[in-house]
Amino acid sequence: MQVSPGKKIYFLSDFHLGVPDHETSIAREKRIISFLEAIKKDAQSIFIVGDLFDFWYEYRKVVPKGFVRILGTLASITDSGIAVYFFSGNHDMWMKGYFETELNIPVYHEPKVFEWNNKKIFIGHGDGLGPGDHRYKFLKKVFRNKFCQWLFGILPPAAGMGIANYMSRRSRAVTGQIDDLFLGEEKEWLIVFCKEILQKEHFDYFIFGHRHLPIDFSLNTNSRYINLGDWIRYCTYAEFDGTQLLLRSFLPEMENKIIRK
């Protein structure tokens, strides 16, 4: 594939709409929409790399209440001919066709490789990759299991979503302080993962979310790891014009918060 002249590919992730309260979430949702409206003029395609919602579960006849602004905006963008792609994250892995049928947005549940202008880009949310975190990797298998999803689905939506929202808040409480710090090359599990992949195959860029810390890290002279940060604090995103990929913030004051190594 080629990036058309004057066009860009955009990447962003980790909106976590729904938390910590309705008013804060609405304000964040409006900021994201402002960004999406601003990039429509030169966007060839847009990648949302997971955790758009803090919790999302599609029952057969029910989807979570709210989020009409962002969903309507995404529908308008795809209707205009701009391609949007979604990678499910650990907070919204229970996608079952709603985005595909209602918004014309393909959903990927595993990392996927794209290539533009002879640049190979490895894209995924990032959860469960790399060494360690065996507890989460086990839970992810449970959450992805079709039978376990069916068991959860027979709960009344109010009960199921109440349980899920509790678990989501608990997860943030555990990882909150870690999300603020760059742990170093040897302890950043996604950097370790990227280096292991590079031993077998070359990629020009690895793009992940999940980490919540905006990171632009040089893995070697020809490959970089990009973590997209989040829209809770940093409002960061990546843009690729076919030649160069840049990690930026929608808020100028956050540009100096991006980890560049």
C-alpha positions as CSV (number, residue, x, y, z in Angstrom):
1,M,0.0,0.0,0.0
2,Q,1.0,3.6,-0.6
3,V,0.4,6.7,1.4
4,S,-1.1,9.2,-1.0
5,P,0.7,12.6,-1.4
6,G,-0.5,15.1,1.2
7,K,-2.1,12.3,3.3
8,K,-1.2,10.7,6.6
9,I,-1.9,7.6,8.6
10,Y,-2.9,8.4,12.2
11,F,-2.5,6.2,15.3
12,L,-4.0,6.7,18.8
13,S,-5.1,4.6,21.7
14,D,-6.3,4.4,25.3
15,F,-9.2,6.8,25.6
16,H,-10.8,4.8,28.4
17,L,-14.1,6.5,28.0
18,G,-16.4,6.0,30.9
19,V,-13.9,6.8,33.7
20,P,-13.5,8.2,36.3
21,D,-16.9,9.9,36.1
22,H,-19.5,10.9,33.5
23,E,-18.4,14.6,33.3
24,T,-14.7,13.9,33.0
25,S,-15.3,11.2,30.4
26,I,-17.6,13.5,28.3
27,A,-14.9,16.3,28.4
28,R,-12.3,13.7,27.2
29,E,-14.6,12.4,24.5
30,K,-15.2,16.0,23.1
31,R,-11.4,16.6,23.0
32,I,-10.9,13.4,21.1
33,I,-13.6,14.3,18.7
34,S,-12.0,17.7,18.2
35,F,-8.8,15.9,17.2
36,L,-10.6,13.6,14.8
37,E,-12.4,16.5,13.2
38,A,-9.0,18.3,12.8
39,I,-7.3,15.4,11.0
40,K,-10.1,14.6,8.6
41,K,-8.6,17.1,6.1
42,D,-5.4,14.9,5.5
43,A,-6.2,11.5,7.1
44,Q,-5.9,8.6,4.7
45,S,-6.7,6.2,7.5
46,I,-7.0,6.2,11.3
47,F,-5.9,3.4,13.6
48,I,-7.4,3.2,17.1
49,V,-5.1,0.8,18.9
50,G,-7.3,-0.4,21.8
51,D,-9.0,0.6,25.0
52,L,-11.3,3.1,23.4
53,F,-13.7,2.3,26.3
54,D,-12.8,1.5,29.8
55,F,-15.3,-1.3,29.5
56,W,-17.2,-2.7,26.5
57,Y,-19.2,-5.9,26.2
58,E,-21.6,-6.7,23.4
59,Y,-24.6,-8.7,24.5
60,R,-26.7,-10.1,21.7
61,K,-29.2,-7.3,21.9
62,V,-27.4,-4.8,24.2
63,V,-24.3,-2.6,24.0
64,P,-23.1,-0.3,26.8
65,K,-25.0,2.9,27.2
66,G,-23.4,6.2,26.2
67,F,-20.5,7.1,23.9
68,V,-22.9,8.4,21.2
69,R,-20.6,11.4,20.3
70,I,-17.5,9.3,19.5
71,L,-19.5,6.5,17.8
72,G,-21.3,9.1,15.6
73,T,-18.1,10.8,14.7
74,L,-16.5,7.5,13.7
75,A,-19.5,6.6,11.6
76,S,-19.3,10.0,9.9
77,I,-15.5,9.5,9.2
78,T,-16.0,6.1,7.6
79,D,-19.0,7.4,5.7
80,S,-16.7,10.1,4.2
81,G,-14.4,7.4,2.8
82,I,-11.6,7.6,5.4
83,A,-10.7,4.1,6.6
84,V,-10.8,3.4,10.3
85,Y,-9.2,0.3,11.9
86,F,-9.7,-0.9,15.5
87,F,-7.5,-3.1,17.6
88,S,-9.3,-4.5,20.7
89,G,-7.6,-3.8,24.0
90,N,-7.7,-5.5,27.4
91,H,-10.6,-3.2,28.4
92,D,-12.7,-3.7,25.2
93,M,-11.8,-7.1,24.0
94,W,-15.4,-8.3,23.8
95,M,-16.2,-6.9,20.4
96,K,-18.6,-9.1,18.5
97,G,-19.5,-7.4,15.3
98,Y,-21.1,-4.0,16.3
99,F,-18.2,-1.9,14.9
100,E,-18.1,-3.9,11.7
101,T,-21.8,-3.8,11.0
102,E,-22.8,-0.3,12.3
103,L,-19.6,1.7,11.8
104,N,-17.8,-0.2,8.9
105,I,-14.7,-0.5,11.1
106,P,-12.8,-3.8,11.0
107,V,-11.7,-5.1,14.4
108,Y,-8.5,-7.0,15.0
109,H,-8.0,-9.0,18.2
110,E,-4.3,-9.9,17.6
111,P,-1.3,-7.8,16.4
112,K,-1.2,-7.3,12.6
113,V,1.4,-6.2,10.1
114,F,0.8,-3.4,7.6
115,E,3.1,-2.1,5.0
116,W,3.1,1.4,3.4
117,N,5.8,2.8,1.1
118,N,8.0,-0.3,1.8
119,K,7.9,0.5,5.6
120,K,6.8,-2.6,7.6
121,I,4.8,-1.7,10.7
122,F,3.8,-4.1,13.5
123,I,0.6,-2.9,15.2
124,G,-1.2,-4.2,18.3
125,H,-2.6,-3.1,21.6
126,G,0.3,-4.6,23.5
127,D,-1.3,-6.4,26.4
128,G,0.0,-9.9,27.1
129,L,3.1,-9.5,25.0
130,G,6.7,-9.9,26.2
131,P,8.0,-11.6,29.3
132,G,6.4,-11.9,32.7
133,D,2.8,-10.9,33.8
134,H,1.8,-14.5,33.8
135,R,-1.3,-13.8,35.9
136,Y,-2.7,-11.4,33.3
137,K,-1.8,-13.8,30.4
138,F,-3.8,-16.5,32.2
139,L,-6.8,-14.1,32.7
140,K,-6.6,-13.1,29.1
141,K,-7.0,-16.7,28.0
142,V,-10.0,-17.0,30.3
143,F,-11.6,-13.7,29.0
144,R,-11.0,-14.8,25.4
145,N,-12.5,-18.2,25.9
146,K,-15.9,-18.5,24.1
147,F,-17.5,-20.6,26.9
148,C,-16.4,-18.1,29.6
149,Q,-17.8,-15.2,27.5
150,W,-21.1,-17.1,27.1
151,L,-21.3,-17.6,30.9
152,F,-20.7,-13.9,31.4
153,G,-23.3,-13.1,28.7
154,I,-26.1,-14.8,30.6
155,L,-25.7,-12.4,33.5
156,P,-28.1,-9.5,33.4
157,P,-26.3,-6.5,31.8
158,A,-26.5,-4.4,35.0
159,A,-24.8,-7.2,37.0
160,G,-22.2,-8.1,34.3
161,M,-21.2,-4.5,33.7
162,G,-21.0,-3.8,37.4
163,I,-18.5,-6.6,37.9
164,A,-16.5,-5.6,34.9
165,N,-16.3,-1.9,36.0
166,Y,-15.1,-3.0,39.4
167,M,-12.3,-5.1,37.9
168,S,-11.3,-2.3,35.6
169,R,-11.0,0.2,38.5
170,R,-8.9,-2.3,40.4
171,S,-6.6,-2.9,37.4
172,R,-5.9,0.9,37.2
173,A,-5.2,1.1,40.9
174,V,-2.6,-1.6,40.6
175,T,-0.8,-0.2,37.5
176,G,-1.3,3.5,38.1
177,Q,2.2,4.4,39.4
178,I,4.0,2.1,37.0
179,D,2.3,3.9,34.1
180,D,4.0,7.1,35.0
181,L,7.6,5.8,34.8
182,F,9.9,4.7,32.1
183,L,11.3,1.4,33.6
184,G,14.5,1.2,31.5
185,E,15.3,-0.7,28.3
186,E,15.7,-4.0,30.1
187,K,12.5,-3.8,32.1
188,E,10.1,-2.4,29.5
189,W,8.4,-5.6,28.4
190,L,7.3,-4.3,25.0
191,I,10.8,-3.2,24.2
192,V,12.0,-6.7,25.1
193,F,9.3,-8.2,22.9
194,C,10.3,-6.0,20.0
195,K,13.9,-7.0,20.2
196,E,13.0,-10.7,20.3
197,I,10.9,-10.2,17.1
198,L,13.7,-8.3,15.4
199,Q,16.0,-11.3,15.8
200,K,13.7,-13.2,13.4
201,E,12.3,-10.5,11.2
202,H,12.8,-6.8,10.4
203,F,10.2,-4.2,11.1
204,D,10.6,-0.4,10.6
205,Y,8.2,0.4,13.4
206,F,6.4,-1.3,16.3
207,I,3.3,0.6,17.4
208,F,1.5,-0.3,20.6
209,G,-0.9,1.2,23.2
210,H,-1.6,-0.2,26.6
211,R,1.4,1.3,28.3
212,H,-0.2,4.7,28.7
213,L,3.3,6.3,28.6
214,P,4.2,8.0,25.3
215,I,7.5,6.5,24.2
216,D,9.6,6.8,21.1
217,F,12.5,4.4,21.4
218,S,15.2,3.5,18.9
219,L,15.6,-0.3,18.9
220,N,18.5,-0.1,16.4
221,T,19.5,2.1,13.5
222,N,16.5,1.0,11.4
223,S,13.7,0.1,13.8
224,R,11.7,2.1,16.4
225,Y,9.2,1.2,19.1
226,I,6.4,3.7,19.5
227,N,4.0,3.6,22.5
228,L,1.0,5.8,21.8
229,G,0.5,7.0,25.4
230,D,-3.1,7.9,26.3
231,W,-5.8,10.5,26.1
232,I,-6.3,10.7,29.9
233,R,-3.2,12.8,30.4
234,Y,-1.0,13.1,27.4
235,C,-3.4,13.3,24.4
236,T,-0.7,11.7,22.2
237,Y,-0.8,10.2,18.8
238,A,1.5,9.1,16.0
239,E,1.3,10.3,12.4
240,F,3.0,8.6,9.3
241,D,3.3,10.5,6.0
242,G,4.8,7.6,4.1
243,T,8.4,8.6,4.9
244,Q,8.6,9.6,8.6
245,L,6.6,8.6,11.7
246,L,6.3,11.2,14.4
247,L,4.9,10.8,18.0
248,R,3.1,14.1,19.0
249,S,0.6,15.5,21.4
250,F,-2.7,17.3,20.6
251,L,-1.8,19.5,23.6
252,P,1.4,21.5,23.0
253,E,2.3,21.5,26.7
254,M,2.5,17.7,26.7
255,E,5.1,17.5,23.9
256,N,8.0,17.6,26.4
257,K,6.4,14.7,28.3
258,I,7.1,12.2,25.5
259,I,9.9,9.8,26.3
260,R,12.4,9.9,23.4
261,K,15.5,7.6,23.5
